[in-house]
Amino acid sequence: MRSNCLIRSFTLLVLIFLSFASAIFAQTPEQKELAEYIRDNYDKREVMVPMRDGTRLFTSIYTPEKKSEKYPIMLNRTPYTVGPYGKKDGKDQFKERLGPNELFAREGYIFVYQDVRGRWMSEGVWEDVRPDIANNTPQQIDESTDTYDTIEWMLKNIPNNNGKVGIYGISYPGFYASAGSIDSHPALKACSPQAPVSDWFHGDDMHHNGALFLAQNYSFFRSMGQIRPAPTDKPDYIKPWAGRPTTDAYNFFLNLGGLKEVADYYQQGVGARVPFWDDMMAHPNYDQYWKDRNILPKLKNIGCATMTVGGWYDNEDLYGALKTYEHIERQNPKIFNVLVVGPWDHGGWSRADGDWLGTAYFTQKTGDHYRRQIEIPFFDHFLKDKGDISAIKEVNLFDTGSHEWRSFENYEPTNDTDTALYLTANGGLSFSTNPLKGRSGFDQWVSDPMNPVPYTQKVTSNYPREFMTEDQRFVSNRPDVMVYQ
């Protein structure tokens, strides 16, 4: 649900600190050169864009200084701040990277970043995964209408645009990309939801198959759940709070008590309730509350080319990537719609080389391949009428076993074959159709909730980035773990 999963481990206060104070950290020569290029070659302005209900959304616009040609617009809508804001020492403060990846700054685009309704410098009331409203009345708003109104404003008020808009986002901003493509504005030509939040009950972030992800929710909402009293460019309203697991999350939550005690602890720590946490506790089952916030069945009337991206090792939103592609394909059969999934963690395709993840080695720089051979050509083709997309097939998957990219014309290949794998005595496996030769048998173990099986060797307060590639053989000697090989 965020542009990299380390953010999930810290408070939003730390996120904003990193955003505003990144200059104090050592930059690589490449990062420093890119930041200087952006300052030297882009103009920046900040505006309040009016929506149909009169609410104004804070928007930062980065326009190439070169005015001899027209440029497409790349839009990113986010709840995580479009900062840096304003000026410092009389000069505009610039982002150090523009667009979906570090290559885009030199590709010839106008970049627009917007604080979504109710967040940071934007007006209005914030609502997590705001439900889409079908057949809106003129004054009804949702993320689709806010995107539509923003695009309409941009076309009329940003000079030198070529009339074409693309939208993208990773994690929570991926939700806004998906939502913005519903009932698409005619000028929206390309959309890329990446690790998009889609269904917070069945598979993304908050729950997996209805099971609450306690540690992730706890860390996320004690910062994001704090209510902003008024538009601001500072994180001062996010009250610092020492009440967090610092080492061993298991014992921290065990000692804290039940879910009600967690909510009470929020109250004690920040002096206020966390509304979305209380809503989750009031709706433990998949009822209308969650159905309204499930964007998947609402991904309709999409008129733009769409490329959904995900990572096999994304513990937060792999579900969102796969299901978003599926539903767009089924509900919008006439559009260009493709899926890309590689050996990445949450957002890894946008920043990492992609040859390693934890201790897993994939023999090639999959992230660099994606950025240069897939992402740039996709947006160039649909927003500039150039760029070769012949290499982008319907489904583009990295095979982590053979270490190669594979492409398919359908999400569910028609030439696959089911093969049964049988458990046998003494921890064995067999492809034989009759491994027991008519005999019966069983294995058994005792599961103790007070002594759960760990998923990582680390003593930690969060989900380590590499835990999905971590060698699980460290638990193989436990009496409550069955191993077959």
N, C-alpha and C positions, 0 to 999 in steps of 0.2 A: 504494500500500500504506500510505499514511498520510493523515491528514486534511488535509494540504496538501502539494503536491509540493516546496515549499522545504525541508521537513524532510528529504527524501531527500538534499538537498545538504549537510547538515551532520551532525555527530555527534549521537548521542542525548544526549550531555552538553549540547549547546546546546539541544536540545528541552526537556530538563528545566529548564534555566536559564530558558528563556522561560516555562515553565509556572509556576515558583515565583516568578519575579522580575518578572512582567509589570507590576507596579505601578510600576516605575521608568521605564517607557516612557510616553510621553504618550498618554492616552486621549482619544478624541473625547468630546464632551459626551454623546452618546447612549450610548456604552459606559460612561461613568462613572455615568450615571443608572441604567442597567440593573444594574450591579454593586451599587449602593446599594439598588435595589429588591429584589434577591435577598437581600441581608443583612437587610433589614427585614421581609421577608415569608416567609422560609423558616427552618425548623429543620433542623439537620444532625446526623446521628449516624454513627459509624463502627463497623462490626461485622465479626466473622469468621463467615462463613456456612459451616456444615459440609456437605460433599459425602458421597455414599454410601460412599466408601472411607475416610472420616475426615479427609481433607484439608480445610482451612479456607481460604476465599477472602476476601480483604479487600474490603469493600463500603462505599461511601459513599452515604448516603440523604439526600435533600433533600425535606422534606415541607412543604407549605404550612402556615403558622401558623393559617390559618382552618380550623377543625375542623367547621364546620356542614354540610359536605357530603362525600361520598366521591369519591375521585379515582382515575383509572386510573394504572397504573405504567408509566413509560418506562424501559427497561433498556438500558444500553450496557456491553458487555464489551470490554475493551481490553488490549493488551500494552504500551501507551504511558503508563501511570500514570493513576490517578484523582485525583492531587493537585490542589490542595494538601492535605496531610495535617495532621491534628491542630490544635493551637492555636498562636496567636502572641499574646503579651502577655495570656494568659488567655482569649482569644476564639477561637472556631472560625474556621478559614480557609475561605472560600467560593470556589467557582468564580465566574467573572465572567459566565458564560453557561451556561444550562441547556437541554438538549434538542438536537434536530437543527438548530435555527436560533434566532436571537435573539428570535423572537416567542413561543416556547413558554413562557418563564418566567411570562407573564401569562395563559396559557391554562388553567390549572387541572390540573396533573399532579403526580404524585410522580415524582421523578427518581432513578434508582439507577445508580451507576457501580461497576464491579467490575474489579479487577485479575485477569486470567485466571491460571489455574494456573501456578505457577512464576515469575510476574513480580511485581516490586516487593514489595508487602507481603503477597502471597498465598503460602500454603504450596504444596508440591508441586514437581514437576519440569516445567520448560518444554520444550515441543516445538513447533518451527515447523510451521504448518499440520497440526496433529495429525490423523492419519487417523481417520475415522469408523468405528466398529465396528458392524457389523450384528448385531442380536439379542444385545445385550450381556448377559452374566451379571450377577448382582447387584453384583459387585465390579469389573466392567470399566467404565472411564470413557473418555469422549471429550468434545468440546465440547457435543454434544447433551445428554448426561447432566448435565454441569455446569450447563447452562442450565435443564434440567428441575428439578434439585434446588434451584437458586436461586429459580426461580419458586415452587416449593412452599413454600420457607421464607418468601418475601416475603408470600405470601397469608396466612400464619399469624402473621406477626410485625410487619407494618407496619400500624399503625392507619389507619382511614379509607380503605382501598383499596376500590375497587368491584368487585374480582374479575376485572378485565381488565388484560392486560399487552401492551405493545408493545415490540418490540426493533428497534434500528437501529444502523447503524455505517457509517463511510466508510473505504474501503481495507481495511487489515488488520482493523479492527473490523467492516467489512462481511462479512469471512469469518466472524467469530463470530456475526453476525446470521444469515447463511445456515445455518451449522452448528446454531445454536440452534433453527431451525425444523424440522429433521429430527425425525421422531417427536414432533411438537409436543405440549407440555403443553396440556391442554384450555383453560386460561386464557389462553394466548397467542393473541391475536385479530388482531394486526397485526405485520407484519415488513417492514422496508425495508433490504435490502442495497444500499449505495450505493458504486459503484466497487469492488465486492467482489473480493478475491482469490479466484480459483477454480481455476486450473490454472497452476502456476508453471513448467511446461515449454513449453506451447504458446502462451500469449498474455499472461500477467500478469507484470509486474515483472521476474522473473529471466531469462526467455527469451521471445523472440518467434519462433514457429515453430521452436523448438529452438535458436535462436541465442542464446548467452549475452550478456546486457547487462552488459558488464564494468564500466563506470563506475558504474552504479547499484548493482550487487551489491557492488562494492568499498566504496563509501561506506556502504551500509546495514549490512553485516555487521561492519565494523570497530567498530561500536558495539553494534548489536543482537546480534552474535555473541558478545560477551563474556559469560561465564557468571557469573550472580549466585550468590555463595556461600551466601547466606541471605536471608530476607525483610528488606527495607530500604525506607525512605522517602527515601533519599538516593542520588544517582548516583555515590557515591564509588568503587564497584567498577568503573565504566567508566574505564579508564585513559586519560588524555589521550595523544595520539599525534601527533607532527608529520609522520609519514610519509604524507602525502596529497598529491594533486595540487593545487597552489595556483593555477595559471594554465592551463597547456596540458596537458590530460589526455592528448592523443595522444602527445606526446613522453614524458610521464611513464611511461605503460604500455609504450611501445616500449623505453625504456631499462631498464625493470624486468625484462623478459624474458617467459617463458611463464607459464601459469597456476600451475605449481608454484612459480615464483619469487614470485608474488603471495601464495600461502599462506605461504611462508617469510618474506615481508616482514611479514605479519600476526604471525607468531610472534616476529619480532625486535621489532616495535613494541609489542605488548601482553604479551609473555611467555607466550602461550598459543596453542594452535591454535583456529581457529574451526570448530566441528564441522559446521555446515551447509555451509560452504564445502567442506570435505573430502568431505562426502557428495555434493555436486554434482559434484565432480571424479571421484568414484568411479562416478557414474551419468551419463555424458555422453549417453546415449540414453534414449528413453522406455521404461523397463523397469518392473518391478513397484514399485520404490521410488517413482517418480513417479505411477504409477497409483493407489497407495494414498493419495497426497496430493492427488489430483484429486477435488474435492468434487462436481463436476457430476453424475456418474452416481448419486451418493448422495443427491441432493436429492429425497427421497421421503417419503411419509407426512406431508406438510405439511398442516396443517389450518387455517392462519390466512390471512387476506388478505395478499397480498404485493405490494409496489411496489418494483421494482428501478430504480435511477437511475444514469445515467452521463453523461459528457461527450464530445462528438465529438472534442475536442482533449485528451483525457486520455491521455498517452503511457504511463501506467503500467497502468491497469486498465479501459480501454474494453472490451477482450475479456471481462473478467469480468462486466461489466454485461450485455452482449448475450447471452453464453452462459448466465449464471445465469437470466435471464428465459426463454430458450429451453428449458432443461432443466426448470425448474419447470413451465412450460406443458405440456410433453409428458408429464411424469411425475406431474403432479397436476392433471388436466384439470378437476376439479370446483370448484376454489377460485377466488376472485377474485384474478387475477394480472395486473398491468399493468407496462408499461415506459415510462419517461420518459428521453429523451436530449435534451440541449440543447447550446448552443454554449459549453461550459465546459471548463476544464482540470480537473486532479485536485481534486475537492472544491469547485470553484468555485460550484456551485449553493447551497452552504450559507452563503456569506459575501459574494460579489461581486454587484454590480448586474447584471452579465451583459450590458451593452450593448456593452462593448468587451472584446477579448482581444488583447493586443499591438496590432497596427495594424489589426485586423479590427473593423469596426463593424457591429452587428446591428440598429440602429435602435430597439430597445426593451430595457427592463430585464428580461431573461429570468430572472435569478436571483430578483428580487423577485416576479415572476409565479409562479414555481414555488413559492416559500415560502408565499405567501399563498393562491394559488388551487388548489394541488395538494397540497402536503405537509400543511399544517394541516388542510384538509378530510378528507384520507385518514385521519389518526389520530383526528380528532374523530369521524368517522363510525363507525369500527370499535371505538373504545374508549369513546365517550360516547353512542353512538346519536344523534348529531346531526352536522351538517355535510353540505353538498350535494356529492356526488361525481359528479354528472351530467356535469360537464365533463371528468372523467378517463376517457378511453377505454381500450380494450385496449392500444393502442400510441400514445404521444404523442411526436412527434419535431419538433424545430425544424429547419426547412428553411433552411440557411445561405445558399442562393442567393436565395430569394424573401423571406427575413427574416420568416417567419411560422410559427406553430405549425400542424402538421398532425396529424390523428388517423386511425387505421386500426383496423379491427376484427380484423385479422390481422397478424402480424409479416411475412408474405410476401404483399403485396397481390396480388389475383387479376386486377386490371385493368391491370397494367403491360405494357409492350411493349419487347422487346429491339431495340436499334438498333445497327448496326455502324458503327464509325468507322475509316476506313482511313488508313494512313500513305502519303503520296505523296512524289514527288521534291522536292528542294530544301526539305525541312522543312515540307511542307504536310500538311493534314488534309482529309479529304473524307468526306461521307456518301453519295457516289455508290456504286452497287453495282459499278461497274467503272472505278475511277479511273485505272488504268494502261492501259486499253483493249487488253488482251492482252499488253502488254509486261511484262517482269520487271525487277527492280532490287533493290538492297540498299544499306544504309548500314552502316558498320563503324567501330569504335573500339577503342582499346587500353586495357585496364584495368590500372592499376599499383597493386598492394597497398601499395606504399611511398609512394604519393601519392593517398590515398583522397579521394573527393568529400565535402566537409564538408556538414553539414546546417544550419549556422548561420554567420553572419558573425562571431559573437563568439568570442574566444579564451577558453575556459572550461574548468572542471574538472567540469562536470556538464551535465545537460539543462536549458537555460533553460525557464522555464515557458511562454514564448510560442513556442517553436521550431516547433510544429506549425502555427502561423499565419504563420510568417515567409515573406516573399517569396523564393522560390527562384531568381529570375532572376539572382541574383548569381553563379551558377555556369554560366550559359548560354554563356559564351564559352570554357569549357574544352574541349579537344579530346576528352575522354572523356565528354562529356555531349551527348546528342542532344536537340534541341528541335524539336517539331512544333507548328504553330499554323495 
